[in-house]
Amino acid sequence: MSKNIRITEPSPEMMGKIIQARKAIAEQKPRYIKCPYCQHNSIVVYEDTRGHVETKCKKCGKITVFDVLNMRRIRVKF
Ligand SMILES: [Zn+2]
């Protein structure tokens, strides 16, 4: 791992978006998708998550693309 990661404060505009996103997910149930390789909970998606997400498992380091809609167990409203 690089030690040269620079952390900078997000711009006020970006901060606003982060706060909005936090509020938006506060009332949604998170769903944990397990890494298919090591069964570690590798990604959290919310009820309004649609489409494909790519995640790198923090445990085993494998990169997996999930089709969130196809992985849903609850019925999707159209
Ligand atoms: Zn994994």
PDB file of the backbone (N, CA, C, O) and the ligand in Angstrom, with CONECT records:
HET     ZN  A 101       1
ATOM      1  N   MET A   1       0.836  -1.205   0.000  1.00  0.00           N
ATOM      2  CA  MET A   1       0.000   0.000   0.000  1.00  0.00           C
ATOM      3  C   MET A   1       0.873   1.257   0.000  1.00  0.00           C
ATOM      4  O   MET A   1       1.906   1.318   0.666  1.00  0.00           O
ATOM      5  N   SER A   2       0.444   2.218  -0.737  1.00  0.00           N
ATOM      6  CA  SER A   2       1.176   3.470  -0.829  1.00  0.00           C
ATOM      7  C   SER A   2       0.950   4.296   0.428  1.00  0.00           C
ATOM      8  O   SER A   2      -0.153   4.331   0.974  1.00  0.00           O
ATOM      9  N   LYS A   3       1.987   4.945   0.871  1.00  0.00           N
ATOM     10  CA  LYS A   3       1.836   5.818   2.034  1.00  0.00           C
ATOM     11  C   LYS A   3       1.634   7.264   1.583  1.00  0.00           C
ATOM     12  O   LYS A   3       1.546   8.183   2.397  1.00  0.00           O
ATOM     13  N   ASN A   4       1.565   7.433   0.302  1.00  0.00           N
ATOM     14  CA  ASN A   4       1.496   8.800  -0.215  1.00  0.00           C
ATOM     15  C   ASN A   4       0.068   9.263  -0.507  1.00  0.00           C
ATOM     16  O   ASN A   4      -0.145  10.222  -1.248  1.00  0.00           O
ATOM     17  N   ILE A   5      -0.899   8.573   0.083  1.00  0.00           N
ATOM     18  CA  ILE A   5      -2.276   8.986  -0.163  1.00  0.00           C
ATOM     19  C   ILE A   5      -2.514  10.332   0.514  1.00  0.00           C
ATOM     20  O   ILE A   5      -2.303  10.499   1.715  1.00  0.00           O
ATOM     21  N   ARG A   6      -2.951  11.266  -0.285  1.00  0.00           N
ATOM     22  CA  ARG A   6      -3.242  12.581   0.270  1.00  0.00           C
ATOM     23  C   ARG A   6      -4.728  12.703   0.507  1.00  0.00           C
ATOM     24  O   ARG A   6      -5.531  12.454  -0.392  1.00  0.00           O
ATOM     25  N   ILE A   7      -5.087  13.078   1.690  1.00  0.00           N
ATOM     26  CA  ILE A   7      -6.506  13.250   2.012  1.00  0.00           C
ATOM     27  C   ILE A   7      -6.812  14.734   2.006  1.00  0.00           C
ATOM     28  O   ILE A   7      -6.186  15.519   2.718  1.00  0.00           O
ATOM     29  N   THR A   8      -7.767  15.096   1.203  1.00  0.00           N
ATOM     30  CA  THR A   8      -8.154  16.497   1.161  1.00  0.00           C
ATOM     31  C   THR A   8      -9.630  16.601   1.513  1.00  0.00           C
ATOM     32  O   THR A   8     -10.410  15.684   1.254  1.00  0.00           O
ATOM     33  N   GLU A   9      -9.991  17.695   2.088  1.00  0.00           N
ATOM     34  CA  GLU A   9     -11.396  17.947   2.405  1.00  0.00           C
ATOM     35  C   GLU A   9     -12.189  18.087   1.121  1.00  0.00           C
ATOM     36  O   GLU A   9     -11.767  18.796   0.208  1.00  0.00           O
ATOM     37  N   PRO A  10     -13.333  17.420   1.035  1.00  0.00           N
ATOM     38  CA  PRO A  10     -14.164  17.642  -0.153  1.00  0.00           C
ATOM     39  C   PRO A  10     -14.633  19.088  -0.216  1.00  0.00           C
ATOM     40  O   PRO A  10     -14.717  19.776   0.802  1.00  0.00           O
ATOM     41  N   SER A  11     -14.933  19.532  -1.419  1.00  0.00           N
ATOM     42  CA  SER A  11     -15.429  20.895  -1.579  1.00  0.00           C
ATOM     43  C   SER A  11     -16.779  21.019  -0.872  1.00  0.00           C
ATOM     44  O   SER A  11     -17.457  20.016  -0.650  1.00  0.00           O
ATOM     45  N   PRO A  12     -17.175  22.253  -0.517  1.00  0.00           N
ATOM     46  CA  PRO A  12     -18.482  22.427   0.143  1.00  0.00           C
ATOM     47  C   PRO A  12     -19.624  21.816  -0.677  1.00  0.00           C
ATOM     48  O   PRO A  12     -20.569  21.259  -0.119  1.00  0.00           O
ATOM     49  N   GLU A  13     -19.526  21.926  -1.989  1.00  0.00           N
ATOM     50  CA  GLU A  13     -20.559  21.356  -2.849  1.00  0.00           C
ATOM     51  C   GLU A  13     -20.602  19.835  -2.701  1.00  0.00           C
ATOM     52  O   GLU A  13     -21.676  19.245  -2.583  1.00  0.00           O
ATOM     53  N   MET A  14     -19.443  19.220  -2.707  1.00  0.00           N
ATOM     54  CA  MET A  14     -19.348  17.771  -2.547  1.00  0.00           C
ATOM     55  C   MET A  14     -19.806  17.353  -1.161  1.00  0.00           C
ATOM     56  O   MET A  14     -20.499  16.348  -1.008  1.00  0.00           O
ATOM     57  N   MET A  15     -19.418  18.129  -0.146  1.00  0.00           N
ATOM     58  CA  MET A  15     -19.845  17.851   1.225  1.00  0.00           C
ATOM     59  C   MET A  15     -21.363  17.839   1.319  1.00  0.00           C
ATOM     60  O   MET A  15     -21.951  16.985   1.981  1.00  0.00           O
ATOM     61  N   GLY A  16     -21.991  18.804   0.643  1.00  0.00           N
ATOM     62  CA  GLY A  16     -23.452  18.871   0.609  1.00  0.00           C
ATOM     63  C   GLY A  16     -24.038  17.600   0.034  1.00  0.00           C
ATOM     64  O   GLY A  16     -25.031  17.074   0.538  1.00  0.00           O
ATOM     65  N   LYS A  17     -23.418  17.110  -1.025  1.00  0.00           N
ATOM     66  CA  LYS A  17     -23.905  15.884  -1.655  1.00  0.00           C
ATOM     67  C   LYS A  17     -23.733  14.676  -0.746  1.00  0.00           C
ATOM     68  O   LYS A  17     -24.581  13.785  -0.711  1.00  0.00           O
ATOM     69  N   ILE A  18     -22.633  14.656  -0.017  1.00  0.00           N
ATOM     70  CA  ILE A  18     -22.389  13.547   0.908  1.00  0.00           C
ATOM     71  C   ILE A  18     -23.441  13.538   2.010  1.00  0.00           C
ATOM     72  O   ILE A  18     -23.962  12.487   2.383  1.00  0.00           O
ATOM     73  N   ILE A  19     -23.747  14.736   2.528  1.00  0.00           N
ATOM     74  CA  ILE A  19     -24.755  14.842   3.589  1.00  0.00           C
ATOM     75  C   ILE A  19     -26.127  14.424   3.053  1.00  0.00           C
ATOM     76  O   ILE A  19     -26.869  13.706   3.724  1.00  0.00           O
ATOM     77  N   GLN A  20     -26.459  14.876   1.839  1.00  0.00           N
ATOM     78  CA  GLN A  20     -27.731  14.491   1.218  1.00  0.00           C
ATOM     79  C   GLN A  20     -27.826  12.977   1.049  1.00  0.00           C
ATOM     80  O   GLN A  20     -28.873  12.380   1.303  1.00  0.00           O
ATOM     81  N   ALA A  21     -26.739  12.370   0.625  1.00  0.00           N
ATOM     82  CA  ALA A  21     -26.726  10.927   0.405  1.00  0.00           C
ATOM     83  C   ALA A  21     -26.928  10.180   1.717  1.00  0.00           C
ATOM     84  O   ALA A  21     -27.627   9.168   1.764  1.00  0.00           O
ATOM     85  N   ARG A  22     -26.313  10.685   2.778  1.00  0.00           N
ATOM     86  CA  ARG A  22     -26.472  10.066   4.101  1.00  0.00           C
ATOM     87  C   ARG A  22     -27.934  10.116   4.532  1.00  0.00           C
ATOM     88  O   ARG A  22     -28.472   9.143   5.060  1.00  0.00           O
ATOM     89  N   LYS A  23     -28.565  11.255   4.299  1.00  0.00           N
ATOM     90  CA  LYS A  23     -29.982  11.395   4.652  1.00  0.00           C
ATOM     91  C   LYS A  23     -30.824  10.450   3.818  1.00  0.00           C
ATOM     92  O   LYS A  23     -31.765   9.836   4.321  1.00  0.00           O
ATOM     93  N   ALA A  24     -30.482  10.333   2.532  1.00  0.00           N
ATOM     94  CA  ALA A  24     -31.285   9.524   1.625  1.00  0.00           C
ATOM     95  C   ALA A  24     -31.251   8.047   2.008  1.00  0.00           C
ATOM     96  O   ALA A  24     -32.242   7.339   1.830  1.00  0.00           O
ATOM     97  N   ILE A  25     -30.125   7.580   2.528  1.00  0.00           N
ATOM     98  CA  ILE A  25     -30.047   6.162   2.868  1.00  0.00           C
ATOM     99  C   ILE A  25     -30.496   5.873   4.291  1.00  0.00           C
ATOM    100  O   ILE A  25     -30.651   4.715   4.677  1.00  0.00           O
ATOM    101  N   ALA A  26     -30.706   6.926   5.070  1.00  0.00           N
ATOM    102  CA  ALA A  26     -31.056   6.737   6.483  1.00  0.00           C
ATOM    103  C   ALA A  26     -32.341   5.933   6.641  1.00  0.00           C
ATOM    104  O   ALA A  26     -32.501   5.193   7.611  1.00  0.00           O
ATOM    105  N   GLU A  27     -33.256   6.080   5.686  1.00  0.00           N
ATOM    106  CA  GLU A  27     -34.530   5.375   5.798  1.00  0.00           C
ATOM    107  C   GLU A  27     -34.582   4.131   4.940  1.00  0.00           C
ATOM    108  O   GLU A  27     -35.627   3.488   4.832  1.00  0.00           O
ATOM    109  N   GLN A  28     -33.488   3.796   4.344  1.00  0.00           N
ATOM    110  CA  GLN A  28     -33.478   2.602   3.496  1.00  0.00           C
ATOM    111  C   GLN A  28     -32.750   1.466   4.189  1.00  0.00           C
ATOM    112  O   GLN A  28     -31.812   1.662   4.961  1.00  0.00           O
ATOM    113  N   LYS A  29     -33.221   0.284   3.881  1.00  0.00           N
ATOM    114  CA  LYS A  29     -32.583  -0.884   4.474  1.00  0.00           C
ATOM    115  C   LYS A  29     -31.355  -1.256   3.675  1.00  0.00           C
ATOM    116  O   LYS A  29     -31.433  -1.429   2.458  1.00  0.00           O
ATOM    117  N   PRO A  30     -30.234  -1.378   4.337  1.00  0.00           N
ATOM    118  CA  PRO A  30     -29.049  -1.820   3.594  1.00  0.00           C
ATOM    119  C   PRO A  30     -29.124  -3.316   3.309  1.00  0.00           C
ATOM    120  O   PRO A  30     -29.698  -4.086   4.079  1.00  0.00           O
ATOM    121  N   ARG A  31     -28.548  -3.696   2.215  1.00  0.00           N
ATOM    122  CA  ARG A  31     -28.511  -5.119   1.878  1.00  0.00           C
ATOM    123  C   ARG A  31     -27.044  -5.458   1.649  1.00  0.00           C
ATOM    124  O   ARG A  31     -26.330  -4.755   0.935  1.00  0.00           O
ATOM    125  N   TYR A  32     -26.620  -6.531   2.258  1.00  0.00           N
ATOM    126  CA  TYR A  32     -25.221  -6.897   2.159  1.00  0.00           C
ATOM    127  C   TYR A  32     -25.061  -7.988   1.117  1.00  0.00           C
ATOM    128  O   TYR A  32     -25.711  -9.031   1.184  1.00  0.00           O
ATOM    129  N   ILE A  33     -24.196  -7.736   0.165  1.00  0.00           N
ATOM    130  CA  ILE A  33     -23.907  -8.753  -0.833  1.00  0.00           C
ATOM    131  C   ILE A  33     -22.559  -9.361  -0.488  1.00  0.00           C
ATOM    132  O   ILE A  33     -21.555  -8.671  -0.312  1.00  0.00           O
ATOM    133  N   LYS A  34     -22.581 -10.658  -0.401  1.00  0.00           N
ATOM    134  CA  LYS A  34     -21.350 -11.340  -0.010  1.00  0.00           C
ATOM    135  C   LYS A  34     -20.431 -11.547  -1.197  1.00  0.00           C
ATOM    136  O   LYS A  34     -20.871 -11.746  -2.330  1.00  0.00           O
ATOM    137  N   CYS A  35     -19.155 -11.494  -0.905  1.00  0.00           N
ATOM    138  CA  CYS A  35     -18.157 -11.825  -1.906  1.00  0.00           C
ATOM    139  C   CYS A  35     -18.339 -13.291  -2.279  1.00  0.00           C
ATOM    140  O   CYS A  35     -18.364 -14.152  -1.400  1.00  0.00           O
ATOM    141  N   PRO A  36     -18.468 -13.585  -3.578  1.00  0.00           N
ATOM    142  CA  PRO A  36     -18.686 -14.984  -3.972  1.00  0.00           C
ATOM    143  C   PRO A  36     -17.450 -15.866  -3.745  1.00  0.00           C
ATOM    144  O   PRO A  36     -17.535 -17.093  -3.803  1.00  0.00           O
ATOM    145  N   TYR A  37     -16.333 -15.244  -3.494  1.00  0.00           N
ATOM    146  CA  TYR A  37     -15.093 -16.018  -3.315  1.00  0.00           C
ATOM    147  C   TYR A  37     -14.848 -16.385  -1.861  1.00  0.00           C
ATOM    148  O   TYR A  37     -14.487 -17.521  -1.552  1.00  0.00           O
ATOM    149  N   CYS A  38     -15.046 -15.416  -0.964  1.00  0.00           N
ATOM    150  CA  CYS A  38     -14.687 -15.692   0.433  1.00  0.00           C
ATOM    151  C   CYS A  38     -15.858 -15.478   1.393  1.00  0.00           C
ATOM    152  O   CYS A  38     -15.695 -15.646   2.602  1.00  0.00           O
ATOM    153  N   GLN A  39     -17.031 -15.112   0.879  1.00  0.00           N
ATOM    154  CA  GLN A  39     -18.242 -14.942   1.684  1.00  0.00           C
ATOM    155  C   GLN A  39     -18.179 -13.762   2.652  1.00  0.00           C
ATOM    156  O   GLN A  39     -19.046 -13.610   3.513  1.00  0.00           O
ATOM    157  N   HIS A  40     -17.177 -12.951   2.510  1.00  0.00           N
ATOM    158  CA  HIS A  40     -17.096 -11.738   3.307  1.00  0.00           C
ATOM    159  C   HIS A  40     -18.135 -10.757   2.758  1.00  0.00           C
ATOM    160  O   HIS A  40     -18.339 -10.690   1.546  1.00  0.00           O
ATOM    161  N   ASN A  41     -18.790  -9.998   3.636  1.00  0.00           N
ATOM    162  CA  ASN A  41     -19.721  -8.989   3.143  1.00  0.00           C
ATOM    163  C   ASN A  41     -18.925  -7.906   2.434  1.00  0.00           C
ATOM    164  O   ASN A  41     -18.298  -7.058   3.070  1.00  0.00           O
ATOM    165  N   SER A  42     -18.959  -7.947   1.117  1.00  0.00           N
ATOM    166  CA  SER A  42     -18.034  -7.065   0.416  1.00  0.00           C
ATOM    167  C   SER A  42     -18.672  -5.775  -0.050  1.00  0.00           C
ATOM    168  O   SER A  42     -17.961  -4.822  -0.370  1.00  0.00           O
ATOM    169  N   ILE A  43     -19.999  -5.717  -0.098  1.00  0.00           N
ATOM    170  CA  ILE A  43     -20.615  -4.476  -0.557  1.00  0.00           C
ATOM    171  C   ILE A  43     -21.988  -4.312   0.077  1.00  0.00           C
ATOM    172  O   ILE A  43     -22.703  -5.283   0.326  1.00  0.00           O
ATOM    173  N   VAL A  44     -22.332  -3.064   0.329  1.00  0.00           N
ATOM    174  CA  VAL A  44     -23.648  -2.726   0.861  1.00  0.00           C
ATOM    175  C   VAL A  44     -24.393  -1.963  -0.218  1.00  0.00           C
ATOM    176  O   VAL A  44     -23.883  -0.981  -0.756  1.00  0.00           O
ATOM    177  N   VAL A  45     -25.603  -2.414  -0.538  1.00  0.00           N
ATOM    178  CA  VAL A  45     -26.420  -1.662  -1.479  1.00  0.00           C
ATOM    179  C   VAL A  45     -27.720  -1.281  -0.784  1.00  0.00           C
ATOM    180  O   VAL A  45     -28.145  -1.936   0.167  1.00  0.00           O
ATOM    181  N   TYR A  46     -28.338  -0.224  -1.266  1.00  0.00           N
ATOM    182  CA  TYR A  46     -29.571   0.261  -0.671  1.00  0.00           C
ATOM    183  C   TYR A  46     -30.732   0.014  -1.624  1.00  0.00           C
ATOM    184  O   TYR A  46     -30.546  -0.392  -2.771  1.00  0.00           O
ATOM    185  N   GLU A  47     -31.946   0.272  -1.115  1.00  0.00           N
ATOM    186  CA  GLU A  47     -33.135  -0.063  -1.890  1.00  0.00           C
ATOM    187  C   GLU A  47     -33.186   0.638  -3.241  1.00  0.00           C
ATOM    188  O   GLU A  47     -33.799   0.130  -4.180  1.00  0.00           O
ATOM    189  N   ASP A  48     -32.559   1.780  -3.346  1.00  0.00           N
ATOM    190  CA  ASP A  48     -32.622   2.490  -4.624  1.00  0.00           C
ATOM    191  C   ASP A  48     -31.402   2.213  -5.506  1.00  0.00           C
ATOM    192  O   ASP A  48     -31.219   2.861  -6.537  1.00  0.00           O
ATOM    193  N   THR A  49     -30.594   1.282  -5.111  1.00  0.00           N
ATOM    194  CA  THR A  49     -29.448   0.930  -5.944  1.00  0.00           C
ATOM    195  C   THR A  49     -29.933   0.134  -7.154  1.00  0.00           C
ATOM    196  O   THR A  49     -30.659  -0.851  -7.017  1.00  0.00           O
ATOM    197  N   ARG A  50     -29.523   0.574  -8.322  1.00  0.00           N
ATOM    198  CA  ARG A  50     -29.929  -0.086  -9.556  1.00  0.00           C
ATOM    199  C   ARG A  50     -28.693  -0.374 -10.397  1.00  0.00           C
ATOM    200  O   ARG A  50     -27.683   0.325 -10.321  1.00  0.00           O
ATOM    201  N   GLY A  51     -28.803  -1.411 -11.189  1.00  0.00           N
ATOM    202  CA  GLY A  51     -27.757  -1.652 -12.167  1.00  0.00           C
ATOM    203  C   GLY A  51     -26.514  -2.323 -11.600  1.00  0.00           C
ATOM    204  O   GLY A  51     -26.568  -3.072 -10.624  1.00  0.00           O
ATOM    205  N   HIS A  52     -25.429  -2.036 -12.229  1.00  0.00           N
ATOM    206  CA  HIS A  52     -24.208  -2.749 -11.909  1.00  0.00           C
ATOM    207  C   HIS A  52     -23.301  -1.957 -10.981  1.00  0.00           C
ATOM    208  O   HIS A  52     -23.142  -0.743 -11.111  1.00  0.00           O
ATOM    209  N   VAL A  53     -22.719  -2.678 -10.049  1.00  0.00           N
ATOM    210  CA  VAL A  53     -21.724  -2.069  -9.185  1.00  0.00           C
ATOM    211  C   VAL A  53     -20.493  -2.966  -9.200  1.00  0.00           C
ATOM    212  O   VAL A  53     -20.585  -4.190  -9.288  1.00  0.00           O
ATOM    213  N   GLU A  54     -19.365  -2.326  -9.112  1.00  0.00           N
ATOM    214  CA  GLU A  54     -18.125  -3.083  -9.053  1.00  0.00           C
ATOM    215  C   GLU A  54     -17.520  -2.896  -7.680  1.00  0.00           C
ATOM    216  O   GLU A  54     -17.454  -1.783  -7.160  1.00  0.00           O
ATOM    217  N   THR A  55     -17.087  -3.982  -7.109  1.00  0.00           N
ATOM    218  CA  THR A  55     -16.504  -3.877  -5.786  1.00  0.00           C
ATOM    219  C   THR A  55     -15.239  -4.708  -5.692  1.00  0.00           C
ATOM    220  O   THR A  55     -15.111  -5.759  -6.320  1.00  0.00           O
ATOM    221  N   LYS A  56     -14.323  -4.218  -4.902  1.00  0.00           N
ATOM    222  CA  LYS A  56     -13.125  -4.987  -4.601  1.00  0.00           C
ATOM    223  C   LYS A  56     -13.256  -5.457  -3.167  1.00  0.00           C
ATOM    224  O   LYS A  56     -13.364  -4.651  -2.243  1.00  0.00           O
ATOM    225  N   CYS A  57     -13.245  -6.755  -2.991  1.00  0.00           N
ATOM    226  CA  CYS A  57     -13.404  -7.327  -1.658  1.00  0.00           C
ATOM    227  C   CYS A  57     -12.233  -6.900  -0.783  1.00  0.00           C
ATOM    228  O   CYS A  57     -11.066  -7.021  -1.157  1.00  0.00           O
ATOM    229  N   LYS A  58     -12.590  -6.391   0.406  1.00  0.00           N
ATOM    230  CA  LYS A  58     -11.532  -5.926   1.299  1.00  0.00           C
ATOM    231  C   LYS A  58     -10.749  -7.096   1.886  1.00  0.00           C
ATOM    232  O   LYS A  58      -9.606  -6.946   2.318  1.00  0.00           O
ATOM    233  N   LYS A  59     -11.383  -8.254   1.894  1.00  0.00           N
ATOM    234  CA  LYS A  59     -10.730  -9.397   2.537  1.00  0.00           C
ATOM    235  C   LYS A  59      -9.814 -10.147   1.570  1.00  0.00           C
ATOM    236  O   LYS A  59      -8.633 -10.349   1.850  1.00  0.00           O
ATOM    237  N   CYS A  60     -10.376 -10.558   0.421  1.00  0.00           N
ATOM    238  CA  CYS A  60      -9.571 -11.388  -0.479  1.00  0.00           C
ATOM    239  C   CYS A  60      -9.050 -10.615  -1.686  1.00  0.00           C
ATOM    240  O   CYS A  60      -8.221 -11.120  -2.442  1.00  0.00           O
ATOM    241  N   GLY A  61      -9.534  -9.394  -1.862  1.00  0.00           N
ATOM    242  CA  GLY A  61      -8.994  -8.556  -2.925  1.00  0.00           C
ATOM    243  C   GLY A  61      -9.550  -8.822  -4.305  1.00  0.00           C
ATOM    244  O   GLY A  61      -9.119  -8.188  -5.268  1.00  0.00           O
ATOM    245  N   LYS A  62     -10.510  -9.755  -4.433  1.00  0.00           N
ATOM    246  CA  LYS A  62     -11.088 -10.045  -5.742  1.00  0.00           C
ATOM    247  C   LYS A  62     -12.053  -8.935  -6.143  1.00  0.00           C
ATOM    248  O   LYS A  62     -12.793  -8.396  -5.320  1.00  0.00           O
ATOM    249  N   ILE A  63     -12.019  -8.615  -7.417  1.00  0.00           N
ATOM    250  CA  ILE A  63     -12.942  -7.605  -7.932  1.00  0.00           C
ATOM    251  C   ILE A  63     -14.114  -8.315  -8.587  1.00  0.00           C
ATOM    252  O   ILE A  63     -13.933  -9.152  -9.471  1.00  0.00           O
ATOM    253  N   THR A  64     -15.313  -7.974  -8.147  1.00  0.00           N
ATOM    254  CA  THR A  64     -16.516  -8.613  -8.679  1.00  0.00           C
ATOM    255  C   THR A  64     -17.487  -7.542  -9.135  1.00  0.00           C
ATOM    256  O   THR A  64     -17.652  -6.517  -8.475  1.00  0.00           O
ATOM    257  N   VAL A  65     -18.129  -7.787 -10.271  1.00  0.00           N
ATOM    258  CA  VAL A  65     -19.198  -6.902 -10.718  1.00  0.00           C
ATOM    259  C   VAL A  65     -20.523  -7.588 -10.408  1.00  0.00           C
ATOM    260  O   VAL A  65     -20.757  -8.732 -10.797  1.00  0.00           O
ATOM    261  N   PHE A  66     -21.371  -6.874  -9.709  1.00  0.00           N
ATOM    262  CA  PHE A  66     -22.688  -7.402  -9.380  1.00  0.00           C
ATOM    263  C   PHE A  66     -23.749  -6.671 -10.188  1.00  0.00           C
ATOM    264  O   PHE A  66     -23.675  -5.457 -10.380  1.00  0.00           O
ATOM    265  N   ASP A  67     -24.722  -7.414 -10.650  1.00  0.00           N
ATOM    266  CA  ASP A  67     -25.923  -6.810 -11.209  1.00  0.00           C
ATOM    267  C   ASP A  67     -26.924  -6.764 -10.066  1.00  0.00           C
ATOM    268  O   ASP A  67     -27.547  -7.769  -9.724  1.00  0.00           O
ATOM    269  N   VAL A  68     -27.066  -5.592  -9.486  1.00  0.00           N
ATOM    270  CA  VAL A  68     -27.851  -5.472  -8.257  1.00  0.00           C
ATOM    271  C   VAL A  68     -29.291  -5.944  -8.461  1.00  0.00           C
ATOM    272  O   VAL A  68     -29.846  -6.627  -7.600  1.00  0.00           O
ATOM    273  N   LEU A  69     -29.896  -5.587  -9.588  1.00  0.00           N
ATOM    274  CA  LEU A  69     -31.287  -5.976  -9.814  1.00  0.00           C
ATOM    275  C   LEU A  69     -31.444  -7.488  -9.871  1.00  0.00           C
ATOM    276  O   LEU A  69     -32.411  -8.037  -9.343  1.00  0.00           O
ATOM    277  N   ASN A  70     -30.517  -8.144 -10.497  1.00  0.00           N
ATOM    278  CA  ASN A  70     -30.589  -9.603 -10.592  1.00  0.00           C
ATOM    279  C   ASN A  70     -30.356 -10.293  -9.261  1.00  0.00           C
ATOM    280  O   ASN A  70     -30.782 -11.430  -9.056  1.00  0.00           O
ATOM    281  N   MET A  71     -29.683  -9.604  -8.367  1.00  0.00           N
ATOM    282  CA  MET A  71     -29.372 -10.204  -7.075  1.00  0.00           C
ATOM    283  C   MET A  71     -30.467  -9.930  -6.049  1.00  0.00           C
ATOM    284  O   MET A  71     -30.421 -10.441  -4.930  1.00  0.00           O
ATOM    285  N   ARG A  72     -31.436  -9.131  -6.431  1.00  0.00           N
ATOM    286  CA  ARG A  72     -32.472  -8.758  -5.467  1.00  0.00           C
ATOM    287  C   ARG A  72     -33.356  -9.936  -5.130  1.00  0.00           C
ATOM    288  O   ARG A  72     -33.721 -10.731  -5.996  1.00  0.00           O
ATOM    289  N   ARG A  73     -33.691 -10.033  -3.875  1.00  0.00           N
ATOM    290  CA  ARG A  73     -34.592 -11.077  -3.447  1.00  0.00           C
ATOM    291  C   ARG A  73     -36.015 -10.541  -3.302  1.00  0.00           C
ATOM    292  O   ARG A  73     -36.984 -11.279  -3.485  1.00  0.00           O
ATOM    293  N   ILE A  74     -36.132  -9.279  -2.980  1.00  0.00           N
ATOM    294  CA  ILE A  74     -37.467  -8.707  -2.848  1.00  0.00           C
ATOM    295  C   ILE A  74     -37.949  -8.226  -4.223  1.00  0.00           C
ATOM    296  O   ILE A  74     -37.152  -7.921  -5.110  1.00  0.00           O
ATOM    297  N   ARG A  75     -39.262  -8.170  -4.367  1.00  0.00           N
ATOM    298  CA  ARG A  75     -39.814  -7.786  -5.644  1.00  0.00           C
ATOM    299  C   ARG A  75     -39.520  -6.320  -5.955  1.00  0.00           C
ATOM    300  O   ARG A  75     -39.515  -5.467  -5.068  1.00  0.00           O
ATOM    301  N   VAL A  76     -39.281  -6.058  -7.201  1.00  0.00           N
ATOM    302  CA  VAL A  76     -38.954  -4.697  -7.613  1.00  0.00           C
ATOM    303  C   VAL A  76     -40.213  -4.061  -8.190  1.00  0.00           C
ATOM    304  O   VAL A  76     -40.920  -4.657  -9.002  1.00  0.00           O
ATOM    305  N   LYS A  77     -40.467  -2.850  -7.753  1.00  0.00           N
ATOM    306  CA  LYS A  77     -41.611  -2.110  -8.291  1.00  0.00           C
ATOM    307  C   LYS A  77     -41.229  -1.443  -9.608  1.00  0.00           C
ATOM    308  O   LYS A  77     -40.189  -0.792  -9.712  1.00  0.00           O
ATOM    309  N   PHE A  78     -42.074  -1.613 -10.596  1.00  0.00           N
ATOM    310  CA  PHE A  78     -41.824  -0.924 -11.868  1.00  0.00           C
ATOM    311  C   PHE A  78     -42.908   0.107 -12.131  1.00  0.00           C
ATOM    312  O   PHE A  78     -42.873   0.792 -13.153  1.00  0.00           O
TER     313      PHE A  78
HETATM  314 ZN    ZN A 101     -13.664 -11.864  -0.924  1.00  0.00          ZN2+
END
